[in-house]
Amino acid sequence: MKNYQHIQQHALSGYFERIALEDHFYSSHISLLMALFYYSDSNVTEMSFQVSRPKLMRFSRIRSIATYHKNIKDLVDYGYIEFTPSWHPQRGSRVRLIVEKANR
């Protein structure tokens, strides 16, 4: 029980609680956000980072490119991430988690 209380105090616990309560999100949205969190390369959660689509799809177990793009669009539309695509084959897209989500 002690570990659970520690998790609730984590800076992102409120972020993931809000995501879990979203009626229009599927498990693929949550797994994609977990992949983004995993590949963020900084202790500062709101710093942008680069990551490739294949890595995110592999980690989140999303098999369809169409589902990946729809989920990214949904996360941007609902204010959970900022996403700047990269069309360069070796560079990943730039992503920033928006931890303090504005009320809709």
C-alpha positions as CSV (number, residue, x, y, z in Angstrom):
1,M,0.0,0.0,0.0
2,K,2.9,2.3,0.7
3,N,4.0,2.2,-3.0
4,Y,0.5,3.1,-4.2
5,Q,0.4,6.2,-2.0
6,H,3.8,7.2,-3.5
7,I,2.4,6.8,-7.0
8,Q,-0.6,9.0,-6.2
9,Q,1.8,11.8,-5.3
10,H,3.7,11.6,-8.6
11,A,3.5,14.8,-10.7
12,L,1.8,12.9,-13.6
13,S,-0.7,11.0,-11.5
14,G,-3.4,13.7,-12.0
15,Y,-2.6,13.7,-15.8
16,F,-3.2,10.0,-16.1
17,E,-6.3,10.1,-13.9
18,R,-7.8,12.7,-16.2
19,I,-6.9,10.6,-19.2
20,A,-8.5,7.5,-17.7
21,L,-11.8,9.4,-17.1
22,E,-12.1,10.6,-20.7
23,D,-15.2,8.9,-22.2
24,H,-14.0,9.2,-25.8
25,F,-10.5,7.6,-25.2
26,Y,-9.8,4.0,-26.0
27,S,-7.0,1.8,-24.6
28,S,-5.0,2.7,-27.7
29,H,-5.0,6.4,-26.7
30,I,-3.8,5.5,-23.2
31,S,-1.1,3.1,-24.5
32,L,0.1,5.7,-26.9
33,L,0.4,8.3,-24.1
34,M,2.3,5.7,-22.1
35,A,4.7,5.2,-25.0
36,L,5.1,9.0,-25.3
37,F,5.9,9.2,-21.6
38,Y,8.4,6.3,-21.9
39,Y,10.2,8.0,-24.8
40,S,10.3,11.5,-23.3
41,D,14.0,12.1,-22.6
42,S,13.8,14.5,-19.7
43,N,12.9,14.7,-16.1
44,V,11.0,17.8,-17.0
45,T,7.7,16.4,-18.3
46,E,6.7,19.4,-20.4
47,M,9.9,19.6,-22.4
48,S,9.6,18.6,-26.1
49,F,11.3,15.5,-27.4
50,Q,11.7,13.6,-30.7
51,V,10.4,10.1,-31.3
52,S,9.6,8.1,-34.3
53,R,6.3,6.6,-35.3
54,P,7.6,3.0,-35.5
55,K,8.9,3.2,-31.9
56,L,5.6,4.6,-30.6
57,M,3.6,2.0,-32.5
58,R,5.8,-0.9,-31.3
59,F,5.6,0.2,-27.6
60,S,1.9,1.0,-27.6
61,R,1.1,-2.1,-29.6
62,I,-0.8,-0.1,-32.3
63,R,-0.6,-2.0,-35.5
64,S,-2.5,0.3,-37.9
65,I,-0.9,3.5,-39.1
66,A,-4.4,5.0,-39.5
67,T,-5.2,4.2,-35.8
68,Y,-1.9,5.8,-34.8
69,H,-2.6,9.0,-36.7
70,K,-6.2,9.2,-35.4
71,N,-5.0,8.8,-31.8
72,I,-2.3,11.4,-32.2
73,K,-4.9,13.8,-33.7
74,D,-7.3,13.1,-30.8
75,L,-4.5,13.7,-28.2
76,V,-3.7,17.0,-29.9
77,D,-7.4,18.0,-30.3
78,Y,-8.1,17.4,-26.6
79,G,-5.0,19.3,-25.4
80,Y,-2.9,16.4,-24.0
81,I,0.0,16.8,-26.4
82,E,1.6,19.2,-28.9
83,F,2.8,17.3,-32.0
84,T,5.0,18.6,-34.8
85,P,5.4,15.9,-37.5
86,S,8.7,15.3,-39.2
87,W,8.7,14.0,-42.8
88,H,12.4,13.2,-42.5
89,P,13.1,9.4,-42.5
90,Q,15.8,9.6,-39.8
91,R,14.4,12.3,-37.5
92,G,11.4,11.6,-35.3
93,S,8.4,13.9,-34.8
94,R,8.6,16.5,-32.0
95,V,6.2,15.9,-29.1
96,R,5.4,17.8,-25.9
97,L,3.2,16.5,-23.2
98,I,0.8,19.1,-21.9
99,V,0.6,18.2,-18.2
100,E,-1.5,21.2,-17.1
101,K,-4.5,20.7,-19.4
102,A,-6.8,23.6,-19.8
103,N,-10.5,23.1,-19.0
104,R,-12.6,22.6,-22.0
